[in-house]
Amino acid sequence: MMNDDVAKATRPPKSFGQLFMWHWDKRKHRIEHEYAIAGWTLCVLEDVRKDVLSRMNGDHQSAIDRVINRLHAPPCANTTNPAVLSMTEADILDTFWNEFKAYQYCTYPYDVASCWLSQDVVKGDSYLWHEKYSLRSTKVLGFVACRVTSKLCGIGAAERCWGGVKQIKTVKRSHLSGESTEKRSIIFANAKVTQGRMKSDRVQGLDFRGDNVSFGDDDINFNLELEKFGVDMEALKHVPIRRVFRAWVEDWEEEARKKNDAVYEAKLLAKLSCTCRMSACRFCAQLATFCVVSGDMSPTFSVMSQTQENVVSAKVSKRHDI
């Protein structure tokens, strides 16, 4: 019976969710290390602070106690406050948790509303925030917070570095030494970070308001693959010509209607020309024929294509020359 229980515990489950949790439980003790727990506890982001308040348990507290004792052991003793040097280990832990309670519930010295509106809170720069608002106002918490929140406690940095190593150490360069690979991956990662920051600064400097809207490269190249549905993408890239249509009888039209003049006829056709600018517009073709044959230039018939307008203007000019 004992062997069956051990086999069930070591055997991965069948469903995807259970399999994911099985792998996570198998590896989480290496990811949720003591410094990561301390960094999570002292993060200044509001969502993280709420998560700490709802999920923190005794195991987390014990892990943080071990971090505090390790940070206050020689040769890394806390010298920011002279009073800490004469405190015992129990006094240091008690002082930290008293200060942490004030930090979590925003009481003195964290009762000033302006400190929680800092840009460091918005950006998640916890170590900069604690340097300004905790280091000089507390005995233990500020010292611990500045050290655990300024370090890369998560796995994201390791994944990025491993991605850089894979870009450097290819099949043809598989014999690179460890020292050379490390140096090259650091240079590669720093170059990519700098390139990303430059692109971010360039995009943030664009003006996305008003009529003169600026777009990035991704916006210009994005076309939703509409050409698969028969849409002419080249036509959409050209800015349409804006045209003001006066939907009333203007003063010059009163005289133009009473005269059989090619110039007035061209002006009326230009006014009533098609705003859609489509060469295959059936309504515009019928309207152009109606206007030329009957001579009725009423503004209720309001559109004609650009191609047909040119044809009609050529016919009018030819008739006028004759």
One Martini backbone bead per residue (centre of mass of N, CA, C, O) as a GRO file, in nm:
protein
  322
    1MET     BB    1   0.058   0.063  -0.019
    2MET     BB    2   0.299   0.251  -0.003
    3ASN     BB    3   0.394   0.219  -0.299
    4ASP     BB    4   0.133   0.336  -0.428
    5ASP     BB    5   0.155   0.623  -0.310
    6VAL     BB    6   0.433   0.691  -0.431
    7ALA     BB    7   0.349   0.647  -0.728
    8LYS     BB    8   0.126   0.869  -0.731
    9ALA     BB    9   0.315   1.108  -0.652
   10THR     BB   10   0.525   1.055  -0.906
   11ARG     BB   11   0.289   1.055  -1.098
   12PRO     BB   12   0.167   1.206  -1.357
   13PRO     BB   13  -0.095   1.349  -1.460
   14LYS     BB   14  -0.334   1.396  -1.721
   15SER     BB   15  -0.409   1.670  -1.697
   16PHE     BB   16  -0.302   1.986  -1.757
   17GLY     BB   17  -0.344   2.122  -1.481
   18GLN     BB   18  -0.216   1.895  -1.308
   19LEU     BB   19   0.057   1.896  -1.456
   20PHE     BB   20   0.136   2.185  -1.390
   21MET     BB   21   0.122   2.158  -1.076
   22TRP     BB   22   0.326   1.929  -1.055
   23HIS     BB   23   0.569   2.088  -1.166
   24TRP     BB   24   0.555   2.321  -0.965
   25ASP     BB   25   0.584   2.159  -0.696
   26LYS     BB   26   0.867   2.040  -0.784
   27ARG     BB   27   1.007   2.359  -0.826
   28LYS     BB   28   0.927   2.592  -0.613
   29HIS     BB   29   1.171   2.573  -0.402
   30ARG     BB   30   1.368   2.721  -0.618
   31ILE     BB   31   1.192   2.987  -0.662
   32GLU     BB   32   1.078   3.012  -0.356
   33HIS     BB   33   1.278   3.179  -0.205
   34GLU     BB   34   1.366   3.384   0.048
   35TYR     BB   35   1.425   3.644  -0.122
   36ALA     BB   36   1.163   3.637  -0.287
   37ILE     BB   37   0.972   3.666  -0.044
   38ALA     BB   38   1.086   3.936   0.058
   39GLY     BB   39   1.034   4.095  -0.206
   40TRP     BB   40   0.726   4.047  -0.211
   41THR     BB   41   0.663   4.179   0.071
   42LEU     BB   42   0.827   4.472  -0.015
   43CYS     BB   43   0.645   4.559  -0.227
   44VAL     BB   44   0.480   4.864  -0.361
   45LEU     BB   45   0.266   4.740  -0.504
   46GLU     BB   46  -0.065   4.720  -0.459
   47ASP     BB   47  -0.127   4.429  -0.552
   48VAL     BB   48   0.100   4.296  -0.385
   49ARG     BB   49   0.008   4.394  -0.105
   50LYS     BB   50  -0.263   4.245  -0.116
   51ASP     BB   51  -0.142   3.963  -0.154
   52VAL     BB   52   0.013   3.959   0.113
   53LEU     BB   53  -0.234   4.002   0.302
   54SER     BB   54  -0.382   3.723   0.196
   55ARG     BB   55  -0.112   3.497   0.182
   56MET     BB   56   0.036   3.519   0.431
   57ASN     BB   57   0.248   3.310   0.631
   58GLY     BB   58   0.453   3.132   0.837
   59ASP     BB   59   0.660   3.048   0.621
   60HIS     BB   60   0.723   3.332   0.526
   61GLN     BB   61   0.818   3.442   0.799
   62SER     BB   62   1.055   3.246   0.837
   63ALA     BB   63   1.211   3.328   0.582
   64ILE     BB   64   1.249   3.627   0.666
   65ASP     BB   65   1.406   3.574   0.925
   66ARG     BB   66   1.653   3.450   0.783
   67VAL     BB   67   1.726   3.701   0.619
   68ILE     BB   68   1.768   3.898   0.853
   69ASN     BB   69   1.992   3.740   0.997
   70ARG     BB   70   2.188   3.738   0.752
   71LEU     BB   71   2.207   4.058   0.713
   72HIS     BB   72   2.309   4.093   1.036
   73ALA     BB   73   2.558   3.946   0.979
   74PRO     BB   74   2.869   3.904   0.970
   75PRO     BB   75   2.989   4.161   0.755
   76CYS     BB   76   2.656   4.266   0.719
   77ALA     BB   77   2.595   4.489   0.901
   78ASN     BB   78   2.388   4.727   1.047
   79THR     BB   79   2.490   5.084   0.993
   80THR     BB   80   2.245   5.294   0.967
   81ASN     BB   81   2.191   5.217   1.280
   82PRO     BB   82   2.329   5.227   1.592
   83ALA     BB   83   2.103   5.069   1.758
   84VAL     BB   84   2.139   4.783   1.620
   85LEU     BB   85   2.417   4.690   1.743
   86SER     BB   86   2.267   4.645   2.045
   87MET     BB   87   2.089   4.430   1.932
   88THR     BB   88   1.916   4.159   1.922
   89GLU     BB   89   1.775   3.919   1.736
   90ALA     BB   90   1.487   3.953   1.854
   91ASP     BB   91   1.474   4.265   1.828
   92ILE     BB   92   1.504   4.280   1.524
   93LEU     BB   93   1.250   4.116   1.450
   94ASP     BB   94   1.046   4.288   1.610
   95THR     BB   95   1.105   4.554   1.463
   96PHE     BB   96   1.034   4.465   1.180
   97TRP     BB   97   0.728   4.383   1.231
   98ASN     BB   98   0.641   4.661   1.324
   99GLU     BB   99   0.721   4.808   1.062
  100PHE     BB  100   0.554   4.630   0.870
  101LYS     BB  101   0.277   4.707   0.982
  102ALA     BB  102   0.301   5.007   0.906
  103TYR     BB  103   0.342   4.953   0.600
  104GLN     BB  104   0.078   4.787   0.542
  105TYR     BB  105  -0.124   5.018   0.702
  106CYS     BB  106  -0.025   5.317   0.677
  107THR     BB  107   0.150   5.414   0.908
  108TYR     BB  108   0.369   5.528   1.099
  109PRO     BB  109   0.569   5.673   0.840
  110TYR     BB  110   0.317   5.590   0.607
  111ASP     BB  111   0.083   5.841   0.627
  112VAL     BB  112   0.174   5.971   0.364
  113ALA     BB  113   0.030   6.025   0.059
  114SER     BB  114   0.274   6.109  -0.128
  115CYS     BB  115   0.442   5.839  -0.117
  116TRP     BB  116   0.208   5.671  -0.284
  117LEU     BB  117   0.243   5.883  -0.550
  118SER     BB  118   0.484   5.779  -0.660
  119GLN     BB  119   0.661   5.669  -0.940
  120ASP     BB  120   0.783   5.416  -0.801
  121VAL     BB  121   0.509   5.274  -0.768
  122VAL     BB  122   0.424   5.259  -1.064
  123LYS     BB  123   0.705   5.113  -1.163
  124GLY     BB  124   0.828   4.926  -0.917
  125ASP     BB  125   1.061   5.086  -0.747
  126SER     BB  126   1.128   4.977  -0.444
  127TYR     BB  127   1.422   5.063  -0.369
  128LEU     BB  128   1.378   5.370  -0.410
  129TRP     BB  129   1.146   5.405  -0.212
  130HIS     BB  130   1.294   5.295   0.046
  131GLU     BB  131   1.525   5.500   0.038
  132LYS     BB  132   1.326   5.751   0.093
  133TYR     BB  133   1.096   5.616   0.321
  134SER     BB  134   1.274   5.390   0.511
  135LEU     BB  135   1.578   5.419   0.584
  136ARG     BB  136   1.529   5.688   0.783
  137SER     BB  137   1.251   5.570   0.944
  138THR     BB  138   1.404   5.303   1.005
  139LYS     BB  139   1.594   5.028   1.135
  140VAL     BB  140   1.528   4.757   0.945
  141LEU     BB  141   1.342   4.762   0.690
  142GLY     BB  142   1.511   4.947   0.502
  143PHE     BB  143   1.762   4.768   0.489
  144VAL     BB  144   1.619   4.515   0.374
  145ALA     BB  145   1.459   4.635   0.130
  146CYS     BB  146   1.702   4.747  -0.039
  147ARG     BB  147   1.825   4.452  -0.086
  148VAL     BB  148   1.580   4.269  -0.192
  149THR     BB  149   1.459   4.478  -0.423
  150SER     BB  150   1.746   4.514  -0.594
  151LYS     BB  151   1.714   4.225  -0.677
  152LEU     BB  152   1.708   3.928  -0.874
  153CYS     BB  153   1.449   3.707  -0.769
  154GLY     BB  154   1.373   3.601  -1.036
  155ILE     BB  155   1.344   3.426  -1.364
  156GLY     BB  156   1.360   3.640  -1.594
  157ALA     BB  157   1.666   3.697  -1.611
  158ALA     BB  158   1.751   3.404  -1.672
  159GLU     BB  159   1.593   3.378  -1.937
  160ARG     BB  160   1.736   3.609  -2.086
  161CYS     BB  161   2.024   3.498  -2.062
  162TRP     BB  162   1.966   3.232  -2.207
  163GLY     BB  163   1.885   3.366  -2.473
  164GLY     BB  164   2.166   3.493  -2.521
  165VAL     BB  165   2.326   3.228  -2.530
  166LYS     BB  166   2.174   3.105  -2.778
  167GLN     BB  167   2.274   3.334  -2.972
  168ILE     BB  168   2.584   3.275  -2.932
  169LYS     BB  169   2.568   2.949  -2.892
  170THR     BB  170   2.612   2.775  -3.150
  171VAL     BB  171   2.705   2.522  -3.348
  172LYS     BB  172   2.969   2.676  -3.457
  173ARG     BB  173   3.005   2.784  -3.128
  174SER     BB  174   3.035   2.534  -2.910
  175HIS     BB  175   3.356   2.599  -2.807
  176LEU     BB  176   3.300   2.795  -2.602
  177SER     BB  177   3.374   2.934  -2.329
  178GLY     BB  178   3.246   3.037  -2.035
  179GLU     BB  179   3.371   3.323  -2.026
  180SER     BB  180   3.300   3.409  -2.316
  181THR     BB  181   2.994   3.362  -2.298
  182GLU     BB  182   2.937   3.559  -2.069
  183LYS     BB  183   3.041   3.820  -2.205
  184ARG     BB  184   2.869   3.804  -2.465
  185SER     BB  185   2.586   3.794  -2.325
  186ILE     BB  186   2.607   4.067  -2.184
  187ILE     BB  187   2.639   4.238  -2.437
  188PHE     BB  188   2.382   4.145  -2.579
  189ALA     BB  189   2.176   4.221  -2.357
  190ASN     BB  190   2.250   4.524  -2.336
  191ALA     BB  191   2.187   4.591  -2.631
  192LYS     BB  192   1.885   4.512  -2.620
  193VAL     BB  193   1.801   4.704  -2.394
  194THR     BB  194   1.888   4.965  -2.535
  195GLN     BB  195   1.711   4.926  -2.786
  196GLY     BB  196   1.439   4.917  -2.633
  197ARG     BB  197   1.460   5.200  -2.503
  198MET     BB  198   1.481   5.364  -2.763
  199LYS     BB  199   1.207   5.271  -2.878
  200SER     BB  200   1.035   5.367  -2.640
  201ASP     BB  201   1.114   5.669  -2.656
  202ARG     BB  202   1.016   5.710  -2.948
  203VAL     BB  203   0.715   5.635  -2.899
  204GLN     BB  204   0.659   5.836  -2.659
  205GLY     BB  205   0.719   6.097  -2.856
  206LEU     BB  206   0.461   6.066  -2.985
  207ASP     BB  207   0.168   6.193  -3.149
  208PHE     BB  208  -0.180   6.087  -3.052
  209ARG     BB  209  -0.301   6.374  -3.136
  210GLY     BB  210  -0.507   6.485  -3.346
  211ASP     BB  211  -0.453   6.519  -3.688
  212ASN     BB  212  -0.131   6.475  -3.640
  213VAL     BB  213  -0.072   6.159  -3.653
  214SER     BB  214   0.148   5.925  -3.518
  215PHE     BB  215   0.339   5.642  -3.623
  216GLY     BB  216   0.462   5.342  -3.621
  217ASP     BB  217   0.592   5.074  -3.779
  218ASP     BB  218   0.364   4.876  -3.702
  219ASP     BB  219   0.127   5.052  -3.807
  220ILE     BB  220   0.216   5.068  -4.104
  221ASN     BB  221   0.247   4.740  -4.151
  222PHE     BB  222  -0.046   4.712  -4.070
  223ASN     BB  223  -0.325   4.513  -4.256
  224LEU     BB  224  -0.491   4.245  -4.171
  225GLU     BB  225  -0.486   4.087  -4.440
  226LEU     BB  226  -0.691   4.213  -4.671
  227GLU     BB  227  -0.595   4.087  -4.946
  228LYS     BB  228  -0.755   3.814  -4.904
  229PHE     BB  229  -1.043   3.995  -4.954
  230GLY     BB  230  -0.988   4.206  -5.205
  231VAL     BB  231  -0.815   4.442  -5.097
  232ASP     BB  232  -0.678   4.752  -5.178
  233MET     BB  233  -0.392   4.859  -5.020
  234GLU     BB  234  -0.283   5.096  -5.193
  235ALA     BB  235  -0.540   5.273  -5.171
  236LEU     BB  236  -0.532   5.298  -4.849
  237LYS     BB  237  -0.250   5.458  -4.830
  238HIS     BB  238  -0.405   5.688  -4.943
  239VAL     BB  239  -0.507   5.996  -4.898
  240PRO     BB  240  -0.797   6.134  -4.889
  241ILE     BB  241  -0.989   6.371  -5.047
  242ARG     BB  242  -1.114   6.656  -4.942
  243ARG     BB  243  -1.469   6.758  -4.969
  244VAL     BB  244  -1.685   7.026  -5.022
  245PHE     BB  245  -2.042   7.011  -4.997
  246ARG     BB  246  -2.299   7.215  -5.137
  247ALA     BB  247  -2.645   7.155  -5.043
  248TRP     BB  248  -2.709   7.405  -5.249
  249VAL     BB  249  -2.817   7.686  -5.409
  250GLU     BB  250  -2.627   7.885  -5.571
  251ASP     BB  251  -2.590   8.182  -5.724
  252TRP     BB  252  -2.454   8.073  -5.996
  253GLU     BB  253  -2.682   7.858  -6.063
  254GLU     BB  254  -2.912   8.037  -6.165
  255GLU     BB  255  -2.759   8.117  -6.427
  256ALA     BB  256  -2.663   7.831  -6.530
  257ARG     BB  257  -2.956   7.711  -6.594
  258LYS     BB  258  -3.021   7.940  -6.833
  259LYS     BB  259  -2.753   7.836  -6.970
  260ASN     BB  260  -2.589   7.715  -7.273
  261ASP     BB  261  -2.294   7.630  -7.114
  262ALA     BB  262  -1.994   7.467  -7.083
  263VAL     BB  263  -1.879   7.594  -6.825
  264TYR     BB  264  -2.128   7.551  -6.641
  265GLU     BB  265  -2.144   7.248  -6.685
  266ALA     BB  266  -1.866   7.183  -6.556
  267LYS     BB  267  -1.927   7.307  -6.276
  268LEU     BB  268  -2.170   7.126  -6.209
  269LEU     BB  269  -2.020   6.856  -6.237
  270ALA     BB  270  -1.805   6.919  -6.020
  271LYS     BB  271  -2.003   6.949  -5.783
  272LEU     BB  272  -2.162   6.658  -5.860
  273SER     BB  273  -1.946   6.480  -5.792
  274CYS     BB  274  -1.794   6.205  -5.682
  275THR     BB  275  -1.684   6.107  -5.349
  276CYS     BB  276  -1.583   5.799  -5.388
  277ARG     BB  277  -1.378   5.742  -5.634
  278MET     BB  278  -1.519   5.516  -5.821
  279SER     BB  279  -1.498   5.349  -6.127
  280ALA     BB  280  -1.747   5.122  -6.044
  281CYS     BB  281  -1.991   5.319  -6.025
  282ARG     BB  282  -2.316   5.283  -6.122
  283PHE     BB  283  -2.456   5.541  -6.029
  284CYS     BB  284  -2.255   5.737  -6.166
  285ALA     BB  285  -2.297   5.641  -6.457
  286GLN     BB  286  -2.601   5.706  -6.474
  287LEU     BB  287  -2.577   6.007  -6.397
  288ALA     BB  288  -2.394   6.099  -6.628
  289THR     BB  289  -2.592   6.026  -6.852
  290PHE     BB  290  -2.827   6.199  -6.752
  291CYS     BB  291  -2.687   6.478  -6.757
  292VAL     BB  292  -2.603   6.483  -7.061
  293VAL     BB  293  -2.875   6.421  -7.200
  294SER     BB  294  -3.086   6.615  -7.032
  295GLY     BB  295  -2.953   6.862  -6.850
  296ASP     BB  296  -2.994   6.788  -6.553
  297MET     BB  297  -2.867   6.993  -6.257
  298SER     BB  298  -2.962   6.878  -6.002
  299PRO     BB  299  -2.861   6.844  -5.659
  300THR     BB  300  -2.993   6.559  -5.609
  301PHE     BB  301  -2.770   6.479  -5.811
  302SER     BB  302  -2.447   6.422  -5.647
  303VAL     BB  303  -2.286   6.197  -5.832
  304MET     BB  304  -1.945   6.127  -5.971
  305SER     BB  305  -1.693   6.005  -6.115
  306GLN     BB  306  -1.374   6.088  -6.197
  307THR     BB  307  -1.356   5.948  -6.472
  308GLN     BB  308  -1.631   6.054  -6.582
  309GLU     BB  309  -1.565   6.354  -6.549
  310ASN     BB  310  -1.338   6.360  -6.758
  311VAL     BB  311  -1.509   6.271  -6.996
  312VAL     BB  312  -1.718   6.498  -6.984
  313SER     BB  313  -1.515   6.733  -7.006
  314ALA     BB  314  -1.410   6.649  -7.286
  315LYS     BB  315  -1.684   6.672  -7.432
  316VAL     BB  316  -1.733   6.967  -7.365
  317SER     BB  317  -1.476   7.081  -7.494
  318LYS     BB  318  -1.534   6.974  -7.781
  319ARG     BB  319  -1.805   7.119  -7.818
  320HIS     BB  320  -1.692   7.406  -7.775
  321ASP     BB  321  -1.497   7.400  -8.019
  322ILE     BB  322  -1.732   7.345  -8.232
   0.00000   0.00000   0.00000
